[in-house]
């Protein structure tokens, strides 16, 4: 296909990278619908794996209207937009409330909420993309 970068060099593990890229993309897409299942980390993992296993999938992800800018910001600057940070925090909060309302033991919900708090702290420590207001 013209315009696509060449496939990565042949490797014994290329099929594993390809499989990881597609599985991560599937989980990321499920995360759009299911609260508590993260989208962004799975999409970023999919892009990372696709760069090593499928030039076509990697190019598609970079050109994607929603995912492309997020992937480029992460690859170039290790940056996450303020909008994505806010959305992630809101979804984690919803997931925490659902866990406290439905978990059979309070410590189960507290453990999940604690893990999400650590992730949220790390996420907010990431820089914002250059030029983001």
N, C-alpha and C positions, 0 to 999 in steps of 0.2 A: 504494500500500500504506500503510495507516495506521501512524503511528508512525515512519516513515522520514523522515529529513531530505530537503528538496527536492534535486533534482539540481543539480549546479553550474551556474552560468550558462552559456548557450550559448557555445561557443568553437570556433574552427576546429581547435584541437588536442585537443578533448575525446575524440575517437576514439583519439588516440595515447595519452592518459593511460589510457583504458579498456584498450587493448591492453597497455600496459606493466604495468598492475595484474594482468591475468590471466596474462601471461607470468611475471611475478615470483612470483605465487602458485604457478604450476606448478613453477618451479625450486625454490621453497622447500619444496614438498611432496616433490619428488625428493630434496632435501637431507636429509629425514628418513631416507631409505633408503640414500643413497650417502655413504660416508665421504669427507670432503674437500670436499663441496659444502655450503656453509653454508646453514642454514635461516633463522636469525633475520634477517640482512640482507635477504634476499629477501622475507620476510613484511613487514618494516618498509617496504621499498620498495613493496610491493604496497598497503599501507595508505595510504601517501603518494599514490601515483598514483590509487588508488580515490577518495580524497577529492576529487580534481580531475576524475575521469572517470565515476564510478559510485557514487551515493549508496547504492544497494542493496548492492553488494559491500563498501563501506566499513562500512556498518552490520553486515553479516554478520561481517566480520573483527573488529570491536569486540565483538560479542556472542559470538564463538567461545570455547569453554571453555578451550582451550589458548593460542590466540594473542591473544585479547582483552586479558587483563591485561598481557601483555608490551608490546603496542602502546600501551596507555594509559600505562604507566610511562614508556615512551620519549617519547611525545608530551607528557606533562605535566612530566616531570622530567629527560629525557635519561638515564634510569636503566635499569640492567640488574641483575636479581636475581643474588645470589651463586650460586644453583643453576644459572642459565643460564651464568654465567661458568665455573663448574667443568665443566659439561657441554661447553661449547665448547672449553675447554682439553684435556679428555680426548679429544674427537674430533680435534682438531688433532694431538695426540700420536700417536694411532693412524694418522692420515693420514701423518704424518712417518715413522713406522716403515715403513709400507707403501711409501712412496716410496723410502726408502733400500734396501729389500729388492728393489724391482722396477725402479728407474730404470736406464736403460742407462749413464748417466754420473753419477758422484757429485755433480757440480756442479748437475745438474738437481734432485736431491733437496735439496741444500743451498739452492738458490735458493727452492724452494717452502717449505722449512722456515723460512728467514729471513723470508719474507713472512708466514707464519703467526705467527712470533715478534713481528713488528711489530704485527700485528692483535691478538694476545693482550695485548701491552703496552697498546695503546690501550683494549681492552675492559676490562681490570682498572683502568684509570684512570677509568672511568665510575662515577658514584655509584650506590649501591644505592637502591631505592625507599624513601621515608619509611616508617617503621614496620617495615622489614625487620630482623630480628634477626640 
